[in-house]
Amino acid sequence: MVMLSTSVLSIKWTIQGKPKSFLASIGGDVIIRVNSKFTLNQISGQVVEHEELWDLSSSSVNAQAFFWASRRLFATIEAGKDLADGAKDLSTRFPPKQENVEVYPDPSGDPTKFFQRDDGFQRDVYQIALFLAVVYFVVQFLRTTLLSMSIIVPKPNSNFGSNASGFRLKKKNQERSLYLVELADTAN
């Protein structure tokens, strides 16, 4: 490992191995001398650029041919996998066609005949009746709530006298059971 400058690093290393193929193993071991050159960001120390040089001159001609053929085969297989993954990613980017859930095919098997959900008069009558029932219950609830909360204060009368604490119940309507409280007038 050698620092060529403050931002360039060079590492030299060697890989040695035996080929798996019988024909390539006749030529001997594969020896690869690798020179890796890294350009670094001086502030963060991250690698900005990476360059590798492979030297196979120490290997026999058979071992070199085996190495380059196996490298090409591996690169071709990986490129095919990348292409397949790219095709999958491309197909997932386009959303599938949305089917119309309002239209159902005829179960008898005729593909030209379709039917839809019932949008007839009876369905409309049910919806209107439901709306009117909800409105009726809301109005009844508000009538009951607002009438029970209303307090009617009688007008002060100057003829109260000394018995100003007497109360008299008076029915407001015959059909309702709501009572109003009035102060008893001592003049009666």
Buried (B, 14 or more C-beta within 10 A) or exposed (E): EEEEEEBEBBEEEEEEEEBEBEEBBEBBEBBBBEEBBBBBEEEEEEEEEEEEEEEBEBBBEBBBBBBEEBEEEEEEEEEEEEEEEEEEEEEEEEEEEEEEEEEEEEEEEEEEEEEEEEEEEEEEEEEEEEEEEEEEEEEEEEEEEEEEEEEEEEEEEEEBEEEEEEEEEEEEEEEEEEEBEBBBBEEE
